[in-house]
Amino acid sequence: MKQHQVEATWLSRKALRHPLLAAFLRNNVRDQTPIHVGYGSQPSSRVTSRAAERKGHSLLLIDDAFVRSIRSGNRQTVYGITADSCEGEHSDLRKALDTGSPAGWMRSEKLNPSETSSLMDRFRETGVSKYNWFPDEFLKPTLPKQAGILLDLGEPDFDKILQAALDLIEGSPVYLRPQTGSCVSRKIPRDSRIHLLSPGLSPAQCFSFCHTVIAGNSLLGMEALIHEKRVMTFGSPFFAGRGLTEDFAPNMVSTHNRELKLLELFEIAYLRYCHYFDPDTEEPCLLGDILDHIQLQKEMFRRNSGHTVTVGFSPWNRSIVPQYLRSPAGQLDRANDMSTISPDTRVLVWGRKTDLAENIRNRAVRVEDGFIRSKGLGASFNFPYSWVLDETGIYFDASTPSDLENLYNKGFGFSDLAEAGKLIQVLREKRLTKYNLTATTIALDKELTQGRKIILVPGQVEADASILFGSPEVKSNLELLRRVRAAEPNAFLIFKAHPDLVASVRHGQILPDGLIAASDLVVTNGNVLDWLEVCDEVHTMTSTVGFEALIRNVPVVTYGLPFYAGWGLTEDRMTCERRQRKLTLEELVCGALVKYPRYLNPATGEFTTALKVTQLLSSDKVAAERRAWYLKAVSSLKKAWVNVARMKSRS
C-alpha cells in the first residue's frame, strides 16, 4: 500500500488494516495521487474528510459491502467493500441514486437489465444476506404460520419503531429479529402480538412469513425490498424516499426526490457501489461470483449439518476435520467408545478401516485425500486442499460400489462437463498433479532405449490400502514388473519409485531386491509429468499416475481395478461388472475432480472449487513453505524413524 501514498488520521487506523484495501487500491488507483483513507460510517470519517481537504489529498472512505461475509467479525473472510469519495449525505451512493450516474469510486460499467434482474432473482433464491451464518437454514425449524410484521432488534430507535408497528398495522403479529451475534437485553413490552424469533433464522426465512418490514436504517429493509415485501422506514437509509418504501422520517421527500425502480436501486447499490473480490484470489469479481461462492458454502453447510463423530483418525487428520465439516448446524465429536454412538449420528472413518463394529461399518462415511491434494506430500503434513467423503464405499476399494462409481454410472450435466474440460486444460498447462512436488529435470538417453516402446511403471507402497482392496491379483511392484515384461518382452521398462518412500515418510524399502533386474531403468527422482512425456504407455496396479497419464492422453494398462479402469479409457487385465458405461475423458475428470471431492482453501477456511484450487496451487502464495514449525519437526522425526526401521530390516 505504500506505493499508493496512503495516509489515515489516528482515528482511522482501522481502515488501513482492512483485508481488501490493498486489493482495491491495486485495481482502482492508476497514479501516485496521495489518498487519505477512513472508515465510512464511523464518526472519524468527518475528521478524515477534513484532513484530506486540508492536505489536498483524495478521499477514500471504505466500509463493508452489502454482501459482506459468511459471519461477522474481523477474522472472517470479507467478500467486498464500499468506497466513497465523500461522507454523509454527499456520498457517492446518494449522488448516484439522485442522478442515475456513477460517482466517485463507483464502478462505471453498466449491466443490461436482464443481467441485473437475473442477479436479483438469484439473490432471493439463494437467501443471501449481508452475513450468512444461520443454523436454522439447515435445521428445518417450524416457522410461524400467521403472516406478520418484521422488526430488527438492532435498530437504534427500536422502541419508537416497535410502537409504530403496533399502532399502524393492527391485528398482525409483530416478529422481532435479533441481530447476528447480539443478545436480547432490552425490555420488550408485554403485548400478545409481539413474538421474539430465533437468532438462527436467516432474513430470507423471516421474509417467508412476514408481509411487512419496518426499518430505521437497517439493511434489512433493502433486503426486504429485494424479496418484494412492503417496507416502512423511520430513518434515512439510502433506499428510502425513492418511491419504493413508506417513509415516516421528517423531510424524507425533500431530501430524496428522485423515484427509482427496484432494479435500478439494486444495480446502483449492489453492483456499482459495492466492489467485490474473489475470496480465493482477491482478484476483482462480480456479485454473481460471490453468490456462487456463498451458494457453495451453504450447500456444504447443509451436507455437514447434524451430529458427526470421528473414528480412527490420526491426530493430524483429526485437526483438519472441523474445517471440512464446518456448518452452523453441525456438531462434531470424537468417539472413543463406539458402543455409545447413536443410530442417527454420522460416523466418519479414515480410509478403509476394517476393525469396526457391524452397526458402524454399514453406515460409516469413509474419508480420504482427493486427487488434487496439496503442494507437497500428505505424509509430510502438508494441508490438503481436497478431501473425499464417501457414504457408499471408497474409491480405491473395488470390491464394493462407491459414490464415485455411482457418479460415473449416472452421468453428468452439461455445465459440469464444461468445467471438467476447463480443468483438463488448466492441469495440462499448469502441470499440476496430486502432490505438485518440485523435482530435478530429467533426461532419457535415446541410445538406452534404441527405439523400443517405453513403458513407465510407477512404484506403489505395497502396504497401501489401494493395493489391498483394489488389486486382487498383483500385490507387489516386483510382480507387476514381471507381468509387464511378460506382456511386453521387447519394451524398455522404467520403474519410478514412489515419492513417499523416496522422501522417507512412509515405511518400506525404496527399491526392494529384484526390481533393478526386472526393469531397464530405475529412477527415484524427477517430476512424474516429465516421465509421462518421455514414455509411450503407463502400466500400473492402481496408482493415480495412471489417472495423470489419461489426463495427458498417455495410454494406460491396468493390472488392478483403480477407479479410472473399466470405463473404456484404459486397457484392463481385470474387469468389474458394475462398470458398464463408456466414459469420455471429460466425464472421468468430472467425477474424480469436480463432483466427488470437496475443496477447501486453508488460508480462508472456506470451501472452494477444483478450478480455484488449481489457481491457488499455481500462485506464489502456495510456492513457499506453509507448514508450521512443529509439523516440520514431526516430519523430520518421522523420516529419521523410517530410516532407522529400514536399516534394521536390512540387518
Secondary structure as UniProt FT lines:
FT   HELIX           2..4
FT   STRAND          6..7
FT   HELIX           10..12
FT   HELIX           13..16
FT   TURN            19..20
FT   HELIX           21..28
FT   STRAND          35..39
FT   TURN            40..41
FT   HELIX           44..55
FT   STRAND          58..64
FT   TURN            74..75
FT   STRAND          80..84
FT   HELIX           88..90
FT   HELIX           92..99
FT   TURN            104..105
FT   HELIX           113..126
FT   HELIX           136..139
FT   STRAND          148..152
FT   TURN            153..154
FT   TURN            156..157
FT   HELIX           158..168
FT   TURN            170..171
FT   STRAND          174..177
FT   TURN            180..181
FT   TURN            192..193
FT   STRAND          194..196
FT   TURN            199..200
FT   HELIX           203..207
FT   TURN            208..209
FT   STRAND          210..215
FT   HELIX           220..226
FT   TURN            227..228
FT   STRAND          230..233
FT   TURN            238..241
FT   STRAND          246..247
FT   TURN            250..251
FT   HELIX           252..255
FT   HELIX           262..266
FT   HELIX           267..272
FT   STRAND          274..277
FT   TURN            279..281
FT   STRAND          284..285
FT   HELIX           287..304
FT   STRAND          306..311
FT   HELIX           315..324
FT   TURN            328..329
FT   STRAND          330..334
FT   HELIX           338..340
FT   TURN            343..344
FT   STRAND          346..350
FT   TURN            351..352
FT   HELIX           358..361
FT   TURN            362..363
FT   STRAND          364..369
FT   HELIX           378..380
FT   STRAND          386..390
FT   TURN            395..396
FT   TURN            398..399
FT   HELIX           403..410
FT   HELIX           414..430
FT   HELIX           446..449
FT   TURN            450..451
FT   STRAND          454..458
FT   TURN            462..463
FT   HELIX           465..470
FT   HELIX           477..487
FT   TURN            489..490
FT   STRAND          492..496
FT   HELIX           499..502
FT   TURN            503..504
FT   TURN            513..514
FT   HELIX           515..518
FT   STRAND          521..523
FT   HELIX           528..534
FT   STRAND          537..540
FT   HELIX           545..551
FT   TURN            552..553
FT   STRAND          556..558
FT   TURN            563..564
FT   STRAND          571..572
FT   TURN            577..578
FT   HELIX           585..589
FT   HELIX           590..595
FT   STRAND          598..601
FT   TURN            602..605
FT   STRAND          606..608
FT   HELIX           610..617
FT   HELIX           620..623
FT   HELIX           629..650
//
